[in-house]
């Protein structure tokens, strides 16, 4: 009998690519007002994932999926001024995925042939795994829709986003509702029933001098036992959301980190796992396709004192720059040092 991994691998790269390509982007309701205005969009970043892996969909198929950890520490803003005719420009000029997203959104809104001027401002670090590309794209989609007085459903935004950048995070759903998201198909695999439990995060970058081109990374080749391990992880995460239990959340994040470390080892993660136990953190999470990581703390269990000791421990590892944030729906005061 074939294992789950063998069944998945047998489909081959071509079949997986075909599954990853979304349907044609012809979906949004056409706006009724002919008048348009300058549109604005804003999206907060994320800090990698709580869990990422291969999961069974409702029809029994294996899908790459992830659950994103929201982070209000960084954000992207877009401003779009539409033109009935003329070119579609973007500033900065290297944000080609955002330009593609603007074009797709105009087409979806029935504005084929329209152009406009798109301007992006972002504080999201590049190549860290915090969603710099996705935040640009999502802010753009919202700004273009806003220019015509339209609010798109998250499902539509997800399809445009994946069509524009090949893979996307689940930021279009917002922090109020955690979802298991198929990042290469732009579909929601599972609604977890509410927000993630609140945790305090001490973040750091495992690479001192930069990051990686996250969209260029191939999917991880999970083994059969790893695929089976994702099922109890997902069950535990659903319970964590139901009970709003940060300790259960930390266990899931740590388990997923350990799986990822087998395929994409990050500098300092073994030491961070030991440090987490020493200072009483509830877990460790990583950007599975990036370089950032975070120690997770229960907000009700003296996080300030524990974080002080954790910062000292990171400094001993040579990780002197760290930042704190909360994943709660209402952003808390943030601190970067």
C-alpha positions in Angstrom: 0.0 0.0 0.0 1.3 3.5 -0.9 2.0 6.0 1.8 0.4 9.4 1.8 3.7 10.9 0.8 4.1 8.5 -2.1 0.5 9.2 -3.3 1.2 12.9 -3.2 4.6 12.7 -4.9 3.2 10.4 -7.7 1.1 13.3 -9.0 4.4 14.9 -10.1 5.6 18.5 -10.3 3.4 19.2 -13.3 0.2 18.1 -11.6 1.1 20.0 -8.4 1.7 23.2 -10.5 -1.7 22.7 -12.2 -3.4 22.5 -8.8 -1.5 25.6 -7.7 -2.7 27.8 -10.5 -6.0 29.5 -9.6 -9.0 29.8 -11.9 -9.2 32.9 -14.2 -9.7 36.1 -12.2 -13.2 37.0 -13.4 -15.2 37.3 -10.3 -15.9 40.7 -8.6 -19.1 42.6 -8.8 -18.8 45.6 -11.2 -19.1 48.9 -9.2 -22.0 51.0 -10.2 -20.6 54.5 -9.7 -18.8 55.8 -12.7 -17.0 58.4 -10.6 -13.7 57.3 -9.1 -11.3 58.7 -6.5 -7.9 58.1 -5.0 -8.1 54.8 -3.2 -6.2 53.7 -0.1 -5.3 50.3 1.3 -3.4 49.2 4.4 -2.3 45.8 5.6 -0.4 44.7 8.7 2.4 42.1 8.3 2.8 38.7 9.8 5.7 37.0 11.7 5.9 33.7 9.9 3.6 30.9 10.8 2.3 28.9 13.8 2.1 25.8 11.6 2.9 25.0 8.0 2.8 21.6 6.2 0.7 19.2 4.2 -2.9 18.8 5.2 -5.9 16.8 4.0 -8.6 18.9 2.4 -12.3 18.2 2.7 -12.2 16.0 -0.4 -9.3 13.9 0.9 -6.5 15.6 -1.2 -3.2 16.7 0.3 -2.7 20.4 0.2 0.1 22.7 1.3 -1.3 24.9 4.0 -0.3 27.3 6.8 -1.7 29.3 9.7 -0.2 32.8 9.9 0.9 34.6 13.0 -0.3 38.2 12.7 2.1 41.0 13.5 1.0 44.7 13.7 4.6 45.8 14.1 5.1 46.3 10.4 2.6 47.4 7.7 2.2 48.3 4.0 0.2 51.2 2.6 -1.0 51.7 -1.0 -2.5 54.7 -2.7 -4.0 54.3 -6.2 -5.3 57.1 -8.4 -7.1 55.5 -11.4 -7.1 56.9 -15.0 -9.6 56.0 -17.7 -6.8 55.6 -20.2 -3.1 55.6 -20.0 -0.3 53.5 -18.4 -0.4 51.7 -15.1 2.6 52.8 -13.1 3.9 51.8 -9.7 6.3 53.5 -7.3 8.8 52.2 -6.3 9.3 50.8 -9.7 10.5 47.4 -8.6 7.2 46.4 -7.1 6.1 44.3 -10.1 3.9 41.9 -8.2 1.9 44.9 -6.9 1.5 46.2 -10.4 0.3 42.9 -11.6 -2.2 42.8 -8.7 -3.4 46.3 -9.6 -4.0 45.1 -13.2 -5.8 42.0 -12.2 -8.0 44.0 -9.8 -8.9 46.5 -12.4 -9.9 43.7 -14.8 -11.9 42.0 -12.1 -13.8 45.3 -11.5 -14.7 45.6 -15.1 -12.1 48.4 -15.7 -10.1 46.6 -18.4 -8.1 49.2 -20.3 -7.9 51.6 -17.3 -4.6 52.7 -15.9 -3.5 54.6 -12.9 -0.7 55.6 -10.5 0.1 53.2 -7.7 2.3 54.3 -4.8 3.5 52.0 -2.0 5.0 52.7 1.4 6.1 49.8 3.5 7.9 49.1 6.8 7.8 45.3 6.3 11.4 44.0 6.1 12.3 42.4 2.8 13.2 38.7 2.6 12.5 37.9 6.3 9.3 35.9 5.9 7.1 38.7 7.2 4.9 39.0 4.1 6.6 42.0 2.4 5.3 40.8 -1.0 1.9 39.8 0.2 1.3 43.1 2.1 2.2 45.1 -1.0 -0.2 43.0 -3.1 -3.0 43.1 -0.6 -2.7 46.8 0.1 -2.8 47.4 -3.7 -5.9 45.3 -4.2 -7.7 47.1 -1.4 -6.6 50.5 -2.8 -7.7 49.8 -6.3 -11.1 48.5 -5.1 -11.4 51.5 -2.7 -10.9 53.8 -5.7 -14.2 52.5 -7.1 -16.0 52.2 -3.8 -15.8 48.4 -3.7 -14.9 46.2 -0.7 -13.9 42.7 -2.0 -14.5 39.5 0.0 -11.4 37.9 1.4 -11.9 34.9 -0.9 -11.7 37.1 -4.0 -8.7 39.0 -2.7 -7.0 35.6 -2.0 -7.4 34.5 -5.6 -6.1 37.8 -7.0 -3.2 37.7 -4.6 -2.1 34.2 -5.6 -2.5 35.0 -9.3 -0.2 38.0 -8.8 2.6 36.4 -6.8 2.2 32.6 -7.1 2.0 32.1 -3.3 0.4 34.2 -0.6 -0.2 34.4 3.1 -3.6 34.5 4.7 -3.5 38.2 5.8 -6.6 39.0 3.7 -8.7 37.3 6.4 -7.5 39.5 9.2 -6.5 38.6 12.7 -10.1 38.2 13.9 -10.4 34.8 12.2 -7.5 32.3 12.1 -7.7 30.0 9.0 -5.7 27.2 7.6 -4.8 28.6 4.2 -3.6 26.9 1.0 -0.9 29.4 0.1 -0.4 28.2 -3.5 -4.0 27.9 -4.4 -5.5 30.9 -2.6 -8.2 28.9 -0.8 -9.3 28.5 2.8 -8.9 24.9 3.9 -10.3 25.3 7.3 -11.8 28.1 9.5 -10.4 27.6 13.0 -13.4 29.3 14.5 -11.9 32.5 16.0 -8.7 34.3 16.5 -5.5 32.7 17.6 -4.9 32.8 21.4 -3.2 35.9 22.5 0.6 35.6 23.0 3.4 38.0 23.6 6.2 37.4 21.0 9.9 38.1 21.3 11.0 38.1 17.7 14.5 37.9 16.2 16.2 37.3 12.9 18.2 34.1 12.6 20.3 35.7 9.8 22.3 38.7 11.0 23.0 40.1 7.5 19.7 39.7 5.6 17.2 37.1 4.6 16.1 34.9 1.7 14.0 35.2 -1.4 11.0 33.5 0.1 8.9 33.1 -3.1 11.8 31.3 -4.8 11.8 28.5 -2.2 10.3 25.2 -3.4 7.7 23.4 -1.2 9.3 21.3 1.5 9.4 17.5 0.8 7.7 16.2 3.9 8.0 12.6 4.8 5.0 10.2 5.3 5.3 10.4 9.1 5.6 14.2 9.0 2.4 14.4 7.0 0.6 12.2 9.5 2.0 14.3 12.3 0.3 17.4 10.9 -3.1 16.0 11.7 -2.8 16.0 15.5 -1.0 19.3 15.3 -4.1 20.8 13.5 -6.4 19.1 16.0 -4.4 20.6 18.9 -4.5 24.0 17.2 -8.3 23.9 16.9 -8.5 23.1 20.6 -6.1 26.0 21.3 -8.4 28.4 19.4 -11.5 27.0 21.0 -10.1 27.4 24.5 -8.0 30.4 23.7 -5.1 28.6 25.3 -1.6 30.1 24.6 0.2 27.0 25.9 -1.5 24.7 23.4 -0.6 27.2 20.7 3.0 27.2 21.8 3.1 23.4 21.6 1.8 23.4 18.0 4.3 26.1 17.0 7.2 24.3 18.5 6.2 21.0 16.8 5.9 22.7 13.4 9.3 24.4 14.0 10.9 21.1 14.7 9.6 19.6 11.4 10.7 22.7 9.4 14.2 22.5 11.0 14.7 19.1 9.4 14.2 20.6 5.9 15.3 24.2 6.3 17.5 24.5 9.3 17.9 28.0 10.7 20.8 29.2 12.7 20.2 29.4 16.4 16.9 27.5 16.6 18.3 24.6 18.7 19.7 27.2 21.1 16.4 29.1 21.0 14.4 26.0 21.9 16.6 25.4 24.9 16.3 29.1 25.9 12.5 28.8 25.6 12.5 26.0 28.2 14.9 28.0 30.5 12.8 31.2 30.6 9.4 29.6 30.6 8.2 30.5 27.1 5.3 28.5 25.8 6.9 27.7 22.5 9.0 28.8 19.5 7.6 29.7 16.1 9.4 30.4 12.8 8.8 31.8 9.4 8.9 28.5 7.5 9.9 30.2 4.3 11.9 33.0 5.9 14.5 33.9 8.5 12.5 35.4 11.5 11.6 33.4 14.6 9.9 34.2 17.9 9.7 33.0 21.5 6.0 32.8 22.5 4.9 33.9 26.0 1.6 33.5 27.9 0.4 37.1 28.6 -1.0 36.0 31.9 2.3 34.5 33.1 4.7 37.5 33.8 5.8 37.9 30.2 7.7 41.1 30.9 10.1 39.4 33.4 10.5 36.3 31.3 11.2 38.4 28.2 14.0 40.3 30.0 15.7 37.0 30.7 15.0 35.8 27.1 16.6 39.0 25.6 19.7 38.3 27.7 19.8 34.8 26.4 19.5 35.9 22.8 22.3 38.4 23.3 24.5 35.6 24.5 23.8 33.9 21.2 24.9 37.0 19.3 21.3 38.0 18.6 21.3 41.5 20.0 18.4 42.9 18.0 15.0 41.8 19.1 11.5 43.1 19.1 8.3 42.5 21.0 4.7 42.5 19.8 1.3 40.9 20.6 -0.9 39.1 18.1 -4.0 40.3 19.7 -6.7 41.8 17.4 -6.2 45.3 19.0 -2.5 46.1 18.5 -0.6 46.8 21.7 2.3 49.2 22.2 5.2 47.8 20.4 8.9 48.1 21.1 11.9 47.4 18.8 15.5 47.5 20.0 
